[in-house]
Amino acid sequence: MDNTKQKILIIGGGGREHAVGWKIAQSKNPIELFFAPGNAGTASLGKNIPIKATDIDQLLKFAEKENINLTLALPDDPLALGIVDTFKAKGQRIFGPTKDAARLESSKAYAKNFMQKYGLPTAKFMTFTDSQNAKKYVETHTLPVVVKVSGLALGKGVFICQTHDEAKNAISEIMEKNSFGEAGKEIVIEEFLAGKEISIHAFCDGENFSLFPSSQDHKRIGEGNTGPNTGGMGTIAPLPFVDENLMKKIAETIVAPTLAGMKKEGAPFQGILYPGLILTNDGPKILEYNARFGDPETQSYMRLLETDLLEIMEACMDQNIKELPIKWTDASACTIILASQGYPGDYRKGEVISGIDKAEENKDIVVFHAGTSIGAGGELLTNGGRVLGVSAIGKNLTEALATAYSAISHINFSGMQYRKDIGNTNLTN
């Protein structure tokens, strides 16, 4: 490539987008980054554009006007709305799955039927669009039973019910009280699976793929995995209890058949496939599919990736991922989320954040911004539920976690909450 800067538009404004931008900024090619809408952290890497991630018309206009060379569609909502199809129809180069391929995430009902059709390992299930029928069905279901919103619900539309009444209340909440809007018009009811949950990611070019190391997110707000689900309170990677044989099995029984199935469906999957799995006594099973980088998994992954991320994304779009050897550093990474008081419920915005510079004096620490903004006086403020991701690397998980928690002691904002047990259950070194 010559020395003209490649213009890249990153859609989204969370920790995932900051981490991807941070990694792309290390590319050997000259680049100029734009984030829509971005946050206070992305502002130090490029230019923030005040366009919502779901405003596809305005995003397209911006990409055309600015002669953007490549757009990265990272959040689930614009993918579900078909941003990739819209951009491609206008000759714009964009990374991410089409609307049809993104249905693996945007419709749990579609995903479960797809898994059933192609014999992929998952929990037994039924789908419902009528609340009375759903309630009748759960009355006799074995306990615990899982009730899921079919559409996109920011990781919060899953209810693990210990009693039949609890299951019926969950159905009422979703379908009668409309707590999840359109996303809850259809629900999935499935058997509860026991085991450790893990996150698997794969770079995909429609036919072939390359697996990331294994990782694990901690979804619940409280220590010991208690309290309501969040978008994710912290991650570790790679996992000490996931060996090469298990990764090979996941590749062969889950990722490869998923890509083959999507190709057969006429919706080849290009982008990041992220199946959330559970390790049961019968082997790994799919809990759900995501059609994009996980958040906060990405913050840990970007600390471990050695290969130029831009080259990998180009290989996915050009259908030659097989030709590109992807290198990951032989270290451990973790990310601890610092959240606003009240999250995942109501929380205040506009609290002043201090201490990030001090935390980042340690070369093994990077603090990724999620819900942050810059105040009128230039001060850093909270602007979301999940505010920051404190990410550390170390020669093993114990070291990475110790480094991260030490860095957190320097950071402060009113009402700051975080889990102090990220990774603890898995320490084997």
BELBELNOR-V121031 format. One record per run of one state. SS is the DSSP state (H for helix, E for strand, - for the rest). FROM is the first residue (numbers start at 1). TO is the last residue. If there is no record, write none. Layout:
# BELBELNOR-V121031
ss:SS from:FROM to:TO
ss:SS from:FROM to:TO
This chain:
# BELBELNOR-V121031
ss:- from:1 to:5
ss:E from:6 to:12
ss:- from:13 to:14
ss:H from:15 to:24
ss:- from:25 to:30
ss:E from:31 to:37
ss:- from:38 to:41
ss:H from:42 to:44
ss:- from:45 to:46
ss:E from:47 to:49
ss:- from:50 to:55
ss:H from:56 to:65
ss:- from:66 to:69
ss:E from:70 to:73
ss:- from:74 to:75
ss:H from:76 to:80
ss:- from:81 to:82
ss:H from:83 to:89
ss:- from:90 to:93
ss:E from:94 to:95
ss:- from:96 to:98
ss:H from:99 to:106
ss:- from:107 to:107
ss:H from:108 to:117
ss:- from:118 to:121
ss:E from:122 to:122
ss:- from:123 to:124
ss:E from:125 to:128
ss:- from:129 to:130
ss:H from:131 to:139
ss:- from:140 to:144
ss:E from:145 to:149
ss:- from:150 to:157
ss:E from:158 to:161
ss:- from:162 to:163
ss:H from:164 to:176
ss:- from:177 to:180
ss:H from:181 to:184
ss:- from:185 to:186
ss:E from:187 to:191
ss:- from:192 to:195
ss:E from:196 to:199
ss:- from:200 to:201
ss:E from:202 to:205
ss:- from:206 to:208
ss:E from:209 to:211
ss:- from:212 to:214
ss:E from:215 to:217
ss:- from:218 to:219
ss:E from:220 to:222
ss:- from:223 to:225
ss:E from:226 to:229
ss:- from:230 to:233
ss:E from:234 to:237
ss:- from:238 to:243
ss:H from:244 to:264
ss:- from:265 to:269
ss:E from:270 to:280
ss:- from:281 to:282
ss:E from:283 to:290
ss:- from:291 to:296
ss:H from:297 to:304
ss:E from:305 to:305
ss:- from:306 to:308
ss:H from:309 to:317
ss:- from:318 to:320
ss:H from:321 to:323
ss:- from:324 to:327
ss:E from:328 to:328
ss:- from:329 to:331
ss:E from:332 to:339
ss:- from:340 to:351
ss:E from:352 to:352
ss:- from:353 to:353
ss:E from:354 to:354
ss:- from:355 to:355
ss:H from:356 to:359
ss:- from:360 to:364
ss:E from:365 to:369
ss:- from:370 to:371
ss:E from:372 to:374
ss:- from:375 to:379
ss:E from:380 to:382
ss:- from:383 to:385
ss:E from:386 to:394
ss:- from:395 to:396
ss:H from:397 to:408
ss:- from:409 to:411
ss:E from:412 to:412
ss:- from:413 to:416
ss:E from:417 to:417
ss:- from:418 to:423
ss:H from:424 to:426
ss:- from:427 to:429
